[in-house]
Amino acid sequence: MTTTADPTALLDPWGAAATAGTASQLLESEADSEKVAWQFVVTTLERWGCRALAPRVLPAAGELVANAFAHGVDADGPGAYPCPVVLCLLRSGSDVVCAVFDPAETLPRRTAAYGLRRVDAVADAWGWTAPGPDGKAVWAAFSGPAAGRRSAAAVMATLDPLLVQIEVFTGSATPKLVLADPSWGVEGPPEPAPAGG
């Protein structure tokens, strides 16, 4: 399934869009991104009746946005969109997925890694997408309070709506989700061994 839609066409003139189960916010600069992201997350969760998830979603969204600006945005030039980072929330019942899109191909890796450990601590599961021509997403999934925390396999089975967003914002005709495997910590997959060695 390939889409040729302009990602900005999904957003209203103020940089936000919402449907019953999705909401997106453009983040134009690192300077105001944290404040805008937090306001967007709180407002969206309240509108959806999912305010109880805010203590878990807010720190994850903040970390994913900070990482997108720190590692996914080229300071020398704009990304594929009018702004470099897009924050999306997707809802299914009382479950919420937070995804942050940036124009880079770099995948999450451990540096000091405190932030990604924080995401791991508050999310049921998290991961990233295989990069497309226009970038990648890093995502975190949260189950509603009544459901309790879900297994990674249960989370992955419910992420189909995220695939459409991935296709639009990354330009990938075959979107692929990658789960941050706890055995990797937050370092990502092990590097393949050199051929012939």
Backbone as JSON, one array per atom type, in Angstrom:
{
  "sequence": "MTTTADPTALLDPWGAAATAGTASQLLESEADSEKVAWQFVVTTLERWGCRALAPRVLPAAGELVANAFAHGVDADGPGAYPCPVVLCLLRSGSDVVCAVFDPAETLPRRTAAYGLRRVDAVADAWGWTAPGPDGKAVWAAFSGPAAGRRSAAAVMATLDPLLVQIEVFTGSATPKLVLADPSWGVEGPPEPAPAGG",
  "N": [[0.85, -1.16, 0.0], [0.87, 1.98, -1.05], [1.23, 5.41, -0.5], [0.75, 8.64, -1.77], [0.3, 10.94, -0.57], [0.75, 14.25, 0.62], [2.38, 14.76, 3.59], [1.88, 17.04, 5.14], [-0.63, 17.74, 4.38], [-2.29, 16.33, 5.96], [-2.46, 17.73, 8.23], [-3.74, 20.51, 10.09], [-3.76, 24.14, 9.48], [-2.4, 25.09, 11.72], [-0.63, 23.22, 12.46], [-1.51, 20.86, 13.63], [-3.41, 17.86, 13.82], [-6.32, 15.86, 14.08], [-8.18, 12.92, 14.46], [-10.76, 10.59, 15.3], [-9.18, 8.53, 16.34], [-6.51, 9.26, 15.99], [-3.9, 11.68, 16.35], [-1.84, 14.38, 15.45], [1.13, 16.36, 15.7], [3.1, 18.97, 14.53], [6.47, 19.73, 15.16], [8.37, 22.39, 15.23], [10.76, 23.56, 16.12], [13.55, 22.94, 18.24], [13.67, 24.5, 20.47], [11.06, 25.18, 21.48], [9.89, 22.73, 21.58], [9.5, 20.84, 23.71], [7.58, 22.02, 25.45], [5.41, 22.41, 23.65], [4.98, 19.73, 22.86], [4.27, 18.5, 25.33], [1.9, 19.93, 26.0], [0.3, 19.21, 23.82], [0.15, 16.38, 24.13], [-1.14, 16.13, 26.68], [-3.58, 17.52, 26.2], [-4.65, 15.97, 24.1], [-4.84, 13.38, 25.28], [-6.69, 13.98, 27.3], [-8.93, 14.72, 25.76], [-9.51, 12.27, 24.61], [-10.26, 10.82, 26.81], [-8.32, 9.5, 28.21], [-6.66, 10.36, 30.24], [-5.48, 9.23, 32.47], [-3.26, 7.89, 31.55], [-1.31, 9.79, 31.21], [0.92, 10.18, 33.12], [2.65, 8.18, 32.25], [2.87, 8.41, 29.45], [3.75, 11.06, 28.97], [6.56, 11.37, 29.93], [7.8, 9.56, 28.18], [7.13, 10.57, 25.62], [8.38, 13.08, 25.8], [11.08, 12.31, 25.96], [11.43, 10.92, 23.51], [10.95, 12.97, 21.67], [13.01, 14.78, 22.36], [15.23, 13.18, 21.71], [14.8, 12.91, 18.96], [15.29, 15.52, 18.02], [17.93, 15.79, 18.9], [19.38, 13.69, 17.67], [18.23, 13.12, 15.22], [17.79, 15.25, 13.54], [19.2, 17.27, 11.16], [21.19, 19.91, 11.73], [22.08, 21.64, 9.8], [20.29, 21.74, 7.72], [16.86, 21.57, 6.56], [14.49, 18.91, 7.14], [12.55, 16.43, 5.43], [10.06, 17.56, 5.59], [8.06, 20.53, 6.19], [8.74, 21.07, 8.75], [11.01, 19.58, 11.09], [10.29, 17.45, 12.88], [7.67, 15.22, 13.79], [5.11, 14.57, 16.0], [3.07, 11.94, 16.88], [0.02, 10.63, 18.14], [-1.78, 7.7, 18.68], [-4.85, 6.03, 19.16], [-6.53, 3.22, 20.48], [-9.3, 2.1, 21.77], [-8.68, 2.12, 25.15], [-5.99, 2.12, 24.88], [-2.85, 3.54, 23.93], [-0.58, 4.73, 21.48], [2.48, 6.31, 21.11], [4.3, 8.04, 18.75], [7.23, 9.29, 17.29], [8.37, 11.03, 14.6], [11.21, 11.53, 12.55], [13.6, 12.96, 10.21], [15.87, 11.34, 9.86], [18.06, 8.46, 9.31], [19.3, 7.21, 11.34], [19.35, 4.88, 14.0], [17.93, 4.13, 17.26], [20.36, 4.04, 19.82], [22.48, 3.05, 22.53], [23.75, 5.61, 24.48], [24.38, 7.59, 26.86], [22.02, 6.7, 27.65], [20.04, 6.94, 29.6], [17.58, 8.14, 29.08], [16.29, 6.43, 27.18], [16.06, 4.18, 28.73], [14.25, 5.1, 30.52], [12.0, 5.4, 28.85], [11.64, 2.68, 28.31], [10.95, 1.83, 30.85], [8.42, 2.98, 31.34], [6.73, 2.32, 29.21], [4.67, -0.24, 27.66], [5.79, -1.58, 25.55], [8.36, -0.72, 23.21], [9.9, 0.7, 20.29], [11.22, 1.01, 16.97], [11.0, 2.16, 13.56], [11.91, 0.61, 10.48], [14.03, 2.6, 8.58], [12.66, 4.8, 6.1], [12.57, 6.45, 2.86], [12.16, 9.09, 3.72], [12.81, 9.18, 6.39], [12.41, 7.99, 9.79], [10.53, 6.45, 12.5], [10.29, 6.5, 16.05], [8.74, 4.67, 18.51], [6.36, 4.18, 21.21], [4.31, 2.1, 23.18], [1.32, 2.02, 25.12], [-0.78, 0.53, 27.49], [-4.18, 0.85, 28.53], [-5.31, 1.79, 31.86], [-7.06, -0.17, 32.98], [-6.43, -2.5, 31.66], [-3.87, -3.22, 32.41], [-0.31, -3.8, 32.15], [0.76, -4.88, 28.96], [2.07, -7.7, 27.12], [4.95, -7.67, 24.93], [4.4, -9.01, 22.54], [1.6, -8.91, 22.44], [1.26, -6.17, 22.21], [2.51, -5.63, 19.71], [0.72, -6.86, 17.99], [-1.34, -5.07, 17.82], [-0.62, -2.79, 16.42], [-1.24, -2.0, 13.81], [-2.61, 0.45, 12.89], [-0.54, 2.3, 13.19], [1.16, 1.7, 11.13], [0.14, 2.93, 8.81], [0.59, 5.65, 9.35], [3.37, 5.55, 9.45], [3.98, 4.93, 6.82], [3.11, 7.26, 5.49], [4.63, 9.36, 6.74], [7.32, 8.52, 6.6], [7.75, 7.74, 4.04], [7.99, 5.13, 3.29], [7.23, 2.35, 1.37], [6.83, -0.18, 2.24], [6.27, -0.48, 5.25], [7.97, -1.24, 8.29], [8.01, -2.45, 11.54], [10.17, -2.42, 14.34], [10.91, -4.09, 17.25], [12.14, -3.08, 20.38], [14.16, -5.19, 21.78], [14.31, -6.65, 24.94], [16.61, -8.16, 25.57], [18.59, -6.9, 24.2], [18.97, -4.68, 25.6], [19.09, -1.24, 25.44], [20.63, -0.95, 23.28], [20.07, -1.72, 20.73], [19.89, -3.98, 17.89], [22.3, -6.68, 17.8], [25.43, -6.11, 16.2], [26.05, -7.36, 12.91], [28.31, -10.08, 12.27], [31.46, -9.65, 10.65], [31.82, -10.58, 7.22], [33.37, -13.62, 6.3], [35.01, -13.75, 8.5]],
  "CA": [[0.0, 0.0, 0.0], [1.71, 3.16, -1.16], [0.49, 6.66, -0.46], [1.5, 9.77, -2.3], [-0.23, 12.12, 0.12], [1.67, 15.17, 1.26], [2.12, 14.63, 5.03], [1.34, 18.26, 5.73], [-2.05, 17.83, 4.05], [-3.01, 15.69, 7.05], [-2.42, 18.63, 9.37], [-4.41, 21.79, 9.87], [-2.77, 25.21, 9.32], [-1.66, 25.36, 12.96], [0.32, 22.15, 12.7], [-2.06, 19.75, 14.39], [-4.52, 17.16, 13.19], [-6.88, 14.85, 14.96], [-9.38, 12.18, 14.11], [-11.21, 9.88, 16.49], [-8.14, 7.69, 16.92], [-5.14, 9.73, 15.74], [-3.63, 13.1, 16.48], [-0.45, 14.67, 15.07], [1.6, 17.72, 15.99], [4.39, 19.35, 13.98], [7.36, 20.39, 16.12], [9.2, 23.15, 14.31], [12.09, 23.89, 16.63], [13.89, 22.3, 19.49], [13.49, 25.46, 21.56], [9.74, 25.11, 22.1], [9.33, 21.41, 21.34], [9.05, 20.16, 24.93], [6.34, 22.64, 25.9], [4.37, 22.1, 22.67], [4.7, 18.3, 22.93], [3.54, 18.2, 26.55], [0.54, 20.46, 25.88], [-0.39, 18.38, 22.84], [-0.13, 15.07, 24.73], [-2.15, 16.28, 27.74], [-4.86, 17.88, 25.57], [-5.15, 14.83, 23.33], [-5.26, 12.33, 26.21], [-7.93, 14.42, 27.95], [-10.02, 14.64, 24.77], [-9.81, 10.85, 24.4], [-10.63, 10.18, 28.06], [-7.19, 8.64, 28.59], [-5.79, 11.2, 31.07], [-4.75, 8.4, 33.43], [-2.0, 7.45, 30.94], [-0.37, 10.91, 31.11], [2.2, 9.99, 33.82], [3.52, 7.27, 31.5], [3.08, 8.88, 28.07], [4.5, 12.32, 28.94], [8.03, 11.24, 29.94], [8.25, 8.88, 26.96], [7.02, 11.53, 24.51], [9.44, 14.08, 25.98], [12.37, 11.7, 25.62], [11.48, 10.62, 22.08], [11.07, 14.25, 20.97], [14.37, 15.28, 22.6], [16.15, 12.37, 20.91], [14.61, 13.22, 17.54], [16.02, 16.75, 17.72], [19.36, 15.62, 19.16], [20.03, 12.69, 16.82], [17.55, 12.88, 13.95], [17.6, 16.47, 12.76], [20.44, 17.88, 10.69], [21.16, 21.33, 12.04], [22.44, 22.42, 8.63], [19.26, 21.79, 6.7], [15.56, 21.04, 6.96], [14.18, 17.55, 6.76], [11.66, 16.23, 4.31], [8.81, 18.26, 5.8], [8.26, 21.94, 6.56], [9.4, 21.06, 10.05], [11.77, 18.34, 11.15], [9.8, 16.39, 13.76], [6.22, 15.09, 13.91], [4.68, 13.75, 17.14], [1.75, 11.35, 16.63], [-0.6, 9.76, 19.13], [-2.82, 6.85, 18.12], [-5.62, 5.42, 20.24], [-7.44, 2.11, 20.22], [-9.93, 1.92, 23.09], [-7.93, 2.88, 26.17], [-4.57, 1.96, 24.6], [-2.29, 4.67, 23.18], [0.78, 4.62, 20.94], [3.15, 7.58, 20.86], [5.35, 7.86, 17.75], [7.91, 10.52, 16.91], [8.99, 10.88, 13.29], [12.26, 12.49, 12.21], [14.08, 12.68, 8.86], [17.15, 10.62, 9.84], [18.08, 7.01, 9.23], [19.97, 6.69, 12.53], [18.47, 4.12, 14.89], [18.26, 4.33, 18.68], [21.54, 3.34, 20.36], [22.82, 3.48, 23.89], [24.83, 6.56, 24.73], [24.2, 7.54, 28.31], [20.86, 5.81, 27.62], [19.07, 7.12, 30.68], [16.28, 8.46, 28.52], [15.64, 5.25, 26.6], [15.7, 3.31, 29.86], [13.02, 5.7, 31.05], [10.94, 4.98, 27.94], [11.43, 1.25, 28.54], [10.32, 1.66, 32.17], [7.03, 3.43, 31.39], [5.95, 1.78, 28.1], [4.5, -1.69, 27.58], [6.81, -1.97, 24.57], [8.78, 0.4, 22.38], [10.78, 0.28, 19.21], [11.4, 1.99, 15.91], [10.67, 1.64, 12.24], [12.99, 0.57, 9.5], [13.97, 3.91, 7.91], [12.19, 4.94, 4.73], [13.25, 7.54, 2.17], [12.0, 10.37, 4.41], [13.14, 9.1, 7.8], [11.97, 6.87, 10.63], [9.78, 6.77, 13.72], [10.53, 5.74, 17.27], [7.4, 4.58, 19.09], [6.16, 3.53, 22.51], [2.91, 1.71, 23.33], [0.84, 2.07, 26.51], [-2.12, -0.02, 27.67], [-5.02, 1.59, 29.46], [-5.18, 1.37, 33.26], [-7.84, -1.37, 33.29], [-5.82, -3.67, 31.01], [-2.56, -3.55, 32.96], [0.73, -3.83, 31.12], [0.65, -5.99, 28.01], [3.33, -8.26, 26.63], [5.4, -7.09, 23.66], [3.68, -9.68, 21.44], [0.24, -8.35, 22.4], [1.38, -4.79, 21.7], [2.82, -5.67, 18.27], [-0.48, -7.29, 17.27], [-2.31, -3.97, 17.74], [0.02, -1.59, 15.89], [-1.54, -1.75, 12.4], [-2.85, 1.86, 12.55], [0.73, 3.02, 13.12], [1.78, 1.43, 9.83], [-0.31, 3.95, 7.86], [1.34, 6.86, 9.68], [4.76, 5.31, 9.06], [4.05, 5.03, 5.36], [2.96, 8.66, 5.1], [5.68, 10.25, 7.23], [8.68, 8.08, 6.26], [7.83, 7.46, 2.61], [8.27, 3.72, 3.1], [6.14, 1.6, 0.75], [6.67, -1.41, 3.02], [6.66, -0.12, 6.61], [8.37, -2.35, 9.15], [8.23, -2.1, 12.94], [11.21, -3.18, 15.04], [10.7, -4.06, 18.69], [13.35, -3.0, 21.21], [14.22, -6.46, 22.49], [14.96, -6.46, 26.24], [17.93, -8.78, 25.63], [19.55, -5.96, 23.63], [18.97, -3.46, 26.38], [18.69, -0.19, 24.51], [21.7, -0.82, 22.3], [19.63, -2.13, 19.41], [20.3, -5.34, 17.55], [23.75, -6.86, 17.73], [26.03, -5.88, 14.88], [26.37, -8.63, 12.25], [29.73, -10.41, 12.19], [32.01, -9.4, 9.32], [31.85, -11.75, 6.35], [34.66, -14.28, 6.15], [35.91, -13.52, 9.61]],
  "C": [[0.9, 1.23, 0.0], [0.83, 4.4, -1.22], [1.34, 7.76, -1.04], [1.05, 11.07, -1.65], [0.9, 12.96, 0.7], [1.38, 15.1, 2.77], [1.52, 15.88, 5.64], [-0.13, 18.44, 5.41], [-2.9, 17.19, 5.14], [-3.15, 16.61, 8.25], [-3.16, 19.92, 9.08], [-3.36, 22.9, 9.82], [-1.95, 25.53, 10.57], [-0.75, 24.2, 13.33], [-0.21, 20.99, 13.51], [-3.2, 19.12, 13.61], [-5.03, 16.13, 14.17], [-8.07, 14.21, 14.29], [-9.77, 11.44, 15.38], [-10.08, 9.1, 17.14], [-6.73, 8.11, 16.65], [-5.06, 11.24, 15.95], [-2.15, 13.31, 16.18], [-0.13, 16.12, 15.34], [2.97, 17.93, 15.35], [5.19, 20.04, 15.08], [8.45, 21.08, 15.31], [10.6, 23.45, 14.8], [12.31, 23.21, 17.96], [13.56, 23.2, 20.68], [12.13, 25.33, 22.24], [9.13, 23.72, 22.03], [8.8, 20.73, 22.6], [7.71, 20.7, 25.39], [5.19, 22.29, 24.96], [3.98, 20.63, 22.75], [3.88, 17.96, 24.18], [2.1, 18.7, 26.48], [-0.29, 19.6, 24.93], [-0.77, 17.03, 23.44], [-1.24, 15.17, 25.77], [-3.52, 16.57, 27.13], [-5.47, 16.7, 24.84], [-5.64, 13.71, 24.25], [-6.55, 12.71, 26.92], [-9.12, 14.31, 27.01], [-10.45, 13.19, 24.55], [-10.28, 10.14, 25.68], [-9.56, 9.23, 28.58], [-6.2, 9.38, 29.5], [-4.97, 10.38, 32.05], [-3.42, 7.89, 32.87], [-0.94, 8.55, 30.91], [0.94, 10.7, 31.88], [3.16, 9.03, 33.12], [3.84, 7.83, 30.11], [3.95, 10.14, 28.05], [6.02, 12.15, 29.0], [8.55, 10.53, 28.69], [8.21, 9.83, 25.77], [8.13, 12.56, 24.6], [10.8, 13.54, 25.57], [12.48, 11.43, 24.12], [11.62, 11.9, 21.25], [12.49, 14.81, 21.14], [15.38, 14.5, 21.76], [16.02, 12.67, 19.42], [15.36, 14.49, 17.17], [17.52, 16.57, 17.91], [20.05, 14.72, 18.14], [19.43, 12.54, 15.44], [17.38, 14.08, 13.06], [18.96, 17.06, 12.42], [20.34, 19.38, 10.91], [21.45, 22.21, 10.83], [21.35, 22.51, 7.58], [17.97, 21.18, 7.18], [15.41, 19.59, 6.52], [13.22, 17.53, 5.58], [10.38, 17.05, 4.41], [9.1, 19.73, 6.11], [8.86, 22.08, 7.95], [10.01, 19.69, 10.25], [11.16, 17.19, 11.93], [8.27, 16.42, 13.81], [5.95, 14.13, 15.06], [3.27, 13.26, 16.85], [1.3, 10.53, 17.83], [-1.7, 8.99, 18.41], [-3.52, 6.14, 19.26], [-6.46, 4.28, 19.69], [-8.05, 1.75, 21.57], [-9.2, 2.76, 24.1], [-6.43, 2.73, 25.99], [-4.08, 3.1, 23.7], [-0.88, 4.31, 22.71], [1.28, 6.03, 20.68], [4.27, 7.3, 19.86], [5.92, 9.22, 17.39], [8.69, 10.25, 15.63], [10.06, 11.95, 13.1], [12.86, 12.07, 10.87], [15.35, 11.83, 8.76], [16.98, 9.11, 9.7], [18.72, 6.39, 10.47], [18.96, 6.03, 13.46], [18.86, 4.37, 16.33], [19.44, 3.45, 19.1], [21.8, 3.86, 21.76], [23.96, 4.5, 23.83], [24.9, 6.59, 26.25], [22.98, 6.69, 28.6], [19.86, 5.98, 28.74], [17.68, 7.33, 30.11], [15.56, 7.26, 27.93], [15.3, 4.22, 27.67], [14.4, 3.81, 30.48], [11.83, 5.32, 30.18], [10.61, 3.51, 28.19], [10.68, 1.01, 29.86], [8.84, 2.01, 32.17], [6.15, 2.81, 30.3], [5.77, 0.27, 28.23], [5.55, -2.27, 26.64], [7.18, -0.72, 23.8], [9.7, -0.13, 21.3], [10.9, 1.39, 18.18], [10.97, 1.36, 14.6], [11.94, 1.53, 11.43], [12.92, 1.9, 8.75], [13.45, 3.81, 6.48], [12.94, 6.09, 4.07], [13.2, 8.88, 2.9], [12.26, 10.29, 5.9], [12.57, 7.88, 8.49], [11.07, 7.39, 11.74], [10.34, 5.94, 14.87], [9.21, 5.81, 18.03], [7.42, 3.9, 20.45], [4.66, 3.27, 22.66], [2.55, 1.6, 24.81], [-0.56, 1.48, 26.58], [-2.86, 0.82, 28.69], [-4.95, 1.0, 30.85], [-5.91, 0.06, 33.58], [-7.16, -2.63, 32.76], [-4.54, -4.11, 31.7], [-1.55, -3.59, 31.83], [0.6, -5.08, 30.27], [2.03, -6.48, 27.61], [3.68, -7.58, 25.31], [4.65, -7.71, 22.49], [2.27, -9.14, 21.31], [0.25, -6.93, 21.84], [1.59, -4.81, 20.19], [1.6, -6.03, 17.44], [-1.48, -6.16, 17.07], [-1.78, -2.72, 17.05], [-0.28, -1.31, 14.41], [-1.84, -0.29, 12.07], [-1.56, 2.68, 12.45], [1.39, 2.83, 11.77], [1.39, 2.47, 8.78], [0.45, 5.25, 8.09], [2.79, 6.72, 9.24], [4.92, 5.49, 7.56], [4.01, 6.49, 4.91], [4.18, 9.49, 5.49], [7.1, 9.81, 6.89], [8.85, 7.81, 4.78], [8.09, 6.0, 2.31], [7.05, 3.01, 2.52], [5.86, 0.3, 1.49], [7.11, -1.16, 4.46], [6.95, -1.36, 7.45], [8.63, -1.82, 10.56], [9.3, -3.0, 13.54], [10.96, -2.99, 16.53], [12.04, -3.97, 19.4], [13.35, -4.23, 22.1], [14.94, -6.26, 23.82], [16.35, -7.1, 26.33], [19.01, -7.9, 25.01], [19.77, -4.79, 24.56], [18.44, -2.36, 25.48], [19.77, 0.02, 23.46], [21.24, -1.14, 20.9], [20.14, -3.52, 19.09], [21.8, -5.47, 17.53], [24.24, -6.63, 16.31], [26.33, -7.23, 14.24], [27.89, -8.83, 12.21], [30.23, -10.13, 10.79], [32.07, -10.7, 8.52], [33.28, -12.31, 6.27], [35.56, -14.16, 7.34], [35.59, -14.36, 10.73]]
}
